[in-house]
């Protein structure tokens, strides 16, 4: 009976991790905006990028075959004093393309696209799309970050379940959760942040990056759960609380309130002090 329950709990924890992975993939401010518009007899499926890594300009593509369709691209830097700029999209083999000028890490550009066919204008989206530029992160660092982050989630859920049935492995699963959460969120996470945006940490107290802050909060709750169980193995309630906190943390879309460059601060001229 205990073996069956243990296997069931592990499967449930893994399935929850898979669901969270899908949820994170489909939400957040950096994942592409997808949709469909109809121009004449052609249905156009688009995918508008909201993140660009590495050097070079960001390539935005509208895959449309009809050569009679033309496009206009409008853009300006986000949080800047810029006026909107407009330019025609270029025809390529795979559709209409435009290249957004490269920005420094954490710099954002908002853009919108209109397509024209038979003297009719069709806006692609109801509101501008915002794309964030970042530095390139080595794939090995990204992979390790993702693996450890989701191992932390699996062991966190498993620890919470074990605590609910007053199982004897709650403390062990708590230790594994803390180790994986530290490696994924507080070790490889800051390394990724450094590659992408030039800073290891942009959460409290130096910034408001929600990804950094929520990781720190979850880690603190699990440290409390560890200390409480270290003193008394029968006090498992903090493991349940910490697992719920981590679940809530993973339900917050990735990169919300992430690193962001304010061009207005960079462009604002320094004030000259007046001395008597």
C-alpha positions as CSV (number, residue, x, y, z in Angstrom):
1,X,0.0,0.0,0.0
2,X,2.8,2.4,0.9
3,X,4.7,1.6,-2.3
4,X,1.6,2.2,-4.4
5,X,1.0,5.5,-2.6
6,X,4.6,6.6,-3.1
7,X,4.5,5.7,-6.8
8,X,1.2,7.6,-7.2
9,X,2.6,10.7,-5.5
10,X,5.8,10.7,-7.7
11,X,3.7,10.4,-10.8
12,X,1.4,13.2,-9.6
13,X,4.4,15.4,-8.8
14,X,5.9,14.8,-12.3
15,X,2.6,15.4,-14.0
16,X,2.2,18.7,-12.2
17,X,5.7,19.7,-13.2
18,X,4.8,18.9,-16.8
19,X,1.6,21.0,-16.5
20,X,3.6,23.9,-15.1
21,X,6.1,23.6,-17.9
22,X,3.4,23.9,-20.5
23,X,1.8,26.8,-18.6
24,X,5.1,28.7,-18.3
25,X,5.7,28.1,-22.0
26,X,2.3,29.5,-23.0
27,X,2.4,32.6,-20.7
28,X,4.6,35.5,-19.8
29,X,5.6,38.7,-21.5
30,X,8.5,37.2,-23.6
31,X,6.7,34.4,-25.4
32,X,5.5,35.1,-29.0
33,X,2.1,36.5,-29.8
34,X,0.3,34.2,-32.1
35,X,-2.9,34.7,-34.2
36,X,-4.6,34.6,-37.5
37,X,-5.9,37.2,-39.9
38,X,-7.7,36.8,-43.2
39,X,-6.7,38.8,-46.3
40,X,-8.9,38.0,-49.3
41,X,-8.8,34.3,-49.7
42,X,-5.7,33.7,-47.7
43,X,-5.5,32.9,-44.0
44,X,-2.3,34.3,-42.5
45,X,-1.0,32.7,-39.3
46,X,1.5,34.9,-37.6
47,X,4.0,34.6,-34.8
48,X,5.3,37.9,-33.4
49,X,8.5,37.6,-31.4
50,X,8.8,39.3,-28.0
51,X,12.4,38.3,-27.1
52,X,15.6,38.5,-29.0
53,X,19.0,37.1,-27.9
54,X,22.5,37.9,-29.0
55,X,23.8,40.3,-31.6
56,X,22.2,41.6,-34.7
57,X,18.8,43.0,-35.5
58,X,15.6,41.2,-34.6
59,X,13.9,39.6,-37.6
60,X,10.1,39.9,-37.6
61,X,8.4,37.7,-40.3
62,X,4.8,37.6,-41.6
63,X,4.5,34.4,-43.7
64,X,2.3,35.4,-46.5
65,X,2.5,34.2,-50.1
66,X,0.3,36.7,-51.9
67,X,2.7,39.2,-53.7
68,X,-0.1,41.8,-53.8
69,X,-0.1,42.2,-50.1
70,X,2.3,44.8,-48.6
71,X,3.1,45.6,-45.1
72,X,4.0,48.6,-43.0
73,X,6.0,48.3,-39.8
74,X,5.8,50.9,-37.0
75,X,8.0,51.0,-34.0
76,X,9.6,53.0,-31.2
77,X,11.7,52.2,-28.1
78,X,9.7,51.4,-25.1
79,X,9.9,53.9,-22.2
80,X,11.6,56.5,-24.4
81,X,10.9,59.9,-25.7
82,X,10.9,58.5,-29.3
83,X,8.2,59.3,-31.9
84,X,6.8,56.4,-33.8
85,X,8.8,55.5,-36.9
86,X,7.3,53.7,-39.9
87,X,8.8,51.8,-42.9
88,X,7.6,49.3,-45.5
89,X,8.2,45.7,-44.9
90,X,10.4,43.9,-47.4
91,X,9.4,40.9,-49.5
92,X,11.4,37.7,-48.8
93,X,11.0,34.1,-50.0
94,X,9.1,33.2,-46.8
95,X,6.9,36.4,-46.6
96,X,7.2,40.0,-45.4
97,X,10.0,40.8,-43.1
98,X,11.4,43.7,-41.1
99,X,14.5,44.0,-38.9
100,X,14.1,45.8,-35.6
101,X,17.4,47.7,-34.8
102,X,19.4,46.0,-32.1
103,X,19.1,47.4,-28.6
104,X,21.3,47.0,-25.5
105,X,20.5,44.2,-23.0
106,X,17.1,44.7,-21.3
107,X,16.2,47.4,-23.9
108,X,12.6,47.1,-25.3
109,X,11.0,48.1,-28.5
110,X,7.2,48.3,-29.1
111,X,6.0,47.6,-32.6
112,X,2.9,47.1,-34.7
113,X,2.2,45.8,-38.2
114,X,-0.4,46.6,-40.8
115,X,-1.1,44.7,-44.0
116,X,-2.6,46.3,-47.1
117,X,-4.6,44.4,-49.8
118,X,-7.1,45.8,-52.3
119,X,-6.8,49.3,-50.7
120,X,-7.8,47.9,-47.3
121,X,-5.7,48.0,-44.2
122,X,-5.6,45.1,-41.7
123,X,-3.9,45.6,-38.4
124,X,-2.2,42.4,-37.1
125,X,-2.8,43.1,-33.4
126,X,-5.1,45.4,-31.4
127,X,-2.2,46.8,-29.4
128,X,1.6,47.2,-29.9
129,X,3.8,44.1,-29.3
130,X,6.8,44.7,-27.0
131,X,10.0,42.8,-27.6
132,X,12.9,42.7,-25.2
133,X,16.6,42.3,-26.2
134,X,19.0,40.3,-24.2
135,X,22.5,38.8,-24.4
136,X,23.0,35.3,-25.5
137,X,23.1,32.6,-22.8
138,X,25.1,29.4,-23.3
139,X,22.7,26.5,-23.9
140,X,24.5,24.4,-21.2
141,X,23.7,27.1,-18.5
142,X,20.1,27.3,-19.7
143,X,19.7,23.5,-19.6
144,X,21.1,23.2,-16.1
145,X,18.9,26.0,-14.9
146,X,15.7,24.4,-16.3
147,X,16.6,20.9,-15.1
148,X,17.3,22.0,-11.5
149,X,14.3,24.3,-11.3
150,X,11.9,21.6,-12.3
151,X,13.6,19.0,-10.0
152,X,13.0,21.5,-7.2
153,X,9.4,21.7,-8.1
154,X,9.0,17.9,-8.3
155,X,10.6,17.4,-4.9
156,X,8.7,20.3,-3.4
157,X,5.4,18.8,-4.4
158,X,6.5,15.4,-3.3
159,X,7.6,16.8,0.1
160,X,4.2,18.5,0.5
161,X,2.4,15.2,-0.2
162,X,4.7,13.3,2.1
163,X,4.0,15.8,4.9
164,X,0.2,15.5,4.4
165,X,0.3,11.8,5.0
166,X,2.9,12.2,7.8
167,X,5.5,10.2,5.9
168,X,9.0,9.7,7.2
169,X,10.7,11.1,4.1
170,X,9.5,14.6,4.4
171,X,12.8,15.9,5.8
172,X,14.8,14.2,3.1
173,X,12.6,15.6,0.3
174,X,12.9,19.0,1.9
175,X,16.7,18.8,1.7
176,X,16.6,17.8,-2.0
177,X,14.1,20.7,-2.7
178,X,16.5,23.2,-1.1
179,X,19.5,21.9,-2.9
180,X,17.8,21.9,-6.4
181,X,16.1,25.3,-5.8
182,X,19.5,26.8,-4.8
183,X,21.3,25.4,-7.8
184,X,18.5,26.2,-10.3
185,X,17.3,29.5,-8.9
186,X,20.1,31.1,-6.9
187,X,23.2,29.7,-8.7
188,X,22.5,29.1,-12.4
189,X,19.7,31.7,-12.4
190,X,22.0,34.6,-11.6
191,X,24.5,33.3,-14.1
192,X,21.9,33.4,-16.8
193,X,20.9,36.9,-15.7
194,X,24.5,38.0,-16.0
195,X,24.8,36.7,-19.5
196,X,21.4,38.0,-20.6
197,X,21.3,41.5,-18.9
198,X,24.7,42.1,-17.4
199,X,23.7,41.8,-13.7
200,X,23.7,38.8,-11.4
201,X,20.8,40.0,-9.3
202,X,18.1,42.6,-10.0
203,X,15.6,41.7,-7.3
204,X,15.3,43.1,-3.8
205,X,17.0,45.2,-2.5
206,X,18.7,46.5,-5.7
207,X,15.7,46.1,-8.0
208,X,12.2,44.8,-8.5
209,X,12.8,41.8,-10.8
210,X,9.9,39.5,-9.9
211,X,11.7,36.4,-11.0
212,X,14.6,37.0,-8.6
213,X,12.2,38.0,-5.8
214,X,9.8,35.1,-6.0
215,X,12.8,32.6,-6.1
216,X,14.2,34.2,-2.9
217,X,10.8,34.1,-1.2
218,X,10.3,30.4,-2.0
219,X,13.8,29.6,-0.9
220,X,13.3,31.4,2.5
221,X,10.1,29.4,3.1
222,X,11.9,26.1,2.5
223,X,14.8,27.1,4.8
224,X,12.2,27.7,7.5
225,X,10.7,24.3,6.8
226,X,14.2,22.7,7.0
227,X,15.0,24.4,10.3
228,X,11.7,23.5,11.9
229,X,12.1,19.8,10.9
230,X,15.7,19.8,11.9
231,X,14.6,20.5,15.5
232,X,11.6,18.2,15.4
233,X,10.9,15.8,12.5
234,X,7.2,15.6,13.4
235,X,6.6,19.2,12.7
236,X,5.8,18.9,9.0
237,X,3.3,21.8,8.5
238,X,6.0,24.2,7.2
239,X,6.8,21.7,4.4
240,X,3.2,21.9,3.3
241,X,3.3,25.7,3.5
242,X,6.6,25.9,1.6
243,X,5.3,23.6,-1.1
244,X,2.2,25.7,-1.6
245,X,4.3,28.9,-1.8
246,X,6.5,27.3,-4.4
247,X,3.5,26.2,-6.4
248,X,2.2,29.8,-6.3
249,X,5.6,31.0,-7.4
250,X,5.6,28.7,-10.4
251,X,2.1,29.9,-11.4
252,X,3.4,33.4,-11.8
253,X,4.3,33.8,-15.5
254,X,8.1,33.8,-16.2
255,X,9.8,37.2,-16.7
256,X,6.9,39.3,-15.4
257,X,8.5,42.6,-14.1
258,X,11.8,41.4,-15.4
259,X,14.9,43.5,-16.3
260,X,13.9,46.6,-18.3
261,X,15.9,49.5,-19.6
262,X,14.4,53.0,-19.2
263,X,15.7,55.0,-22.2
264,X,14.2,58.2,-20.7
265,X,16.7,58.0,-17.8
266,X,19.6,57.5,-20.2
267,X,18.5,60.4,-22.4
268,X,17.6,62.9,-19.7
269,X,20.2,65.5,-19.5
270,X,21.9,65.9,-16.1
271,X,20.9,69.1,-14.2
272,X,23.5,71.7,-13.7
273,X,24.0,72.8,-10.1
274,X,23.7,76.6,-9.5
275,X,26.2,78.0,-7.1
276,X,26.1,81.4,-5.5
